[in-house]
Amino acid sequence: MSPSLFCKLALGALAVPSAVFAIPAPATFDRQVPGETTSVNTRAGPIKILIGNDDGWAEGNIRQLYADAQQAGHDVVLSAGAKNGSGSSSLNIAFGKVSGAEYGTIPDGAPQAGFNQTDPRLNYFNGTPVAAIDNGFNVLTKKFWGGAKPDLVLSGPNVGSNLGAITLFSGTVGVANYAVKHQSVPAIAFSGGDETRIPYTALQPGDVSHVYSQLAMTITNQVISSTPFLPAGVSLNVNFPKTSANCAKAEDFKFVFTTIYPLVPTIGCTESVRTPTEADVIASNACLVSISAMGSHKLDVDTAKQTTVFNKLSPILSCADVKDHILSSILPLGTVLGRRHDLEDGVAGTVEGIVDTL
């Protein structure tokens, strides 16, 4: 894809979220007081979880999340692409027999769908990320749950952030959006600022995949601590920052409630201060995790649903003084162009994803 074409697509996507500026003023409501430390809610009981991503079934991040969700006692099934499908947005296309599988984990000519011989709950599907999660809903649920839907869909953690308008292009977000929009199942899309790709065979204790997975499970446990997990039609867009010497363990991080785009009603710790965008938080270079409430249109949800999500998550949320980064909040174009190599194969998915939001 040429840079000029990509910029046109990106700017076209920017026009779509104009609806967020029409959200009505916030109503009066009672807020819970957020905590100041990261904690794991131990009240969460076992549930059925379907996990997908857009980086492929053998990527270290998704395998670590799968392992940790299983370790927590949940009934987990993984359904992800045979290879990296970053930038596919909401495109739902099957590719047929496998060729060029991720990290050489599947031989060329293998069937379109298959599984790990030692763990049949680890499944690949040779298609776009949404096609893989669609296979999870339509095939794997019958195999493992008698046709019952999962209670929750987890997507990622993605290799690289998904902030602002880039959510329209993201296959990670596309997976979560498919669950909410087409299956009426709550979902969380996780993304991490560290863009290092590693196969699951290279995972090491305490590495970035472990940190991101622990953070993801903390959020997941809070979401499932009571029902309903999330308001109808709502998913969460979560972004972890890069790890560093100061942000090396899950305990080093705090969670901040954010919005995808600026100028939406203030929901958060201080009503006189605009709720930070997820780009504000990640640009702060602090040990802060952004959590935004996203609708099936891939935009910020309305005030009432934001309030419900904020109150649900408040036991793990922290207040943070984050500087405004308005331009990066509207469209983190530098991030988009920097990851253009991930998105070039997803032009059709990008266009379809934009249309899917209308």
Order of alpha helices (4+ residues) and beta strands (2+ residues): alpha-beta-alpha-beta-beta-beta-alpha-alpha-beta-alpha-beta-alpha-beta-beta-alpha-beta-alpha-alpha-alpha-alpha-alpha
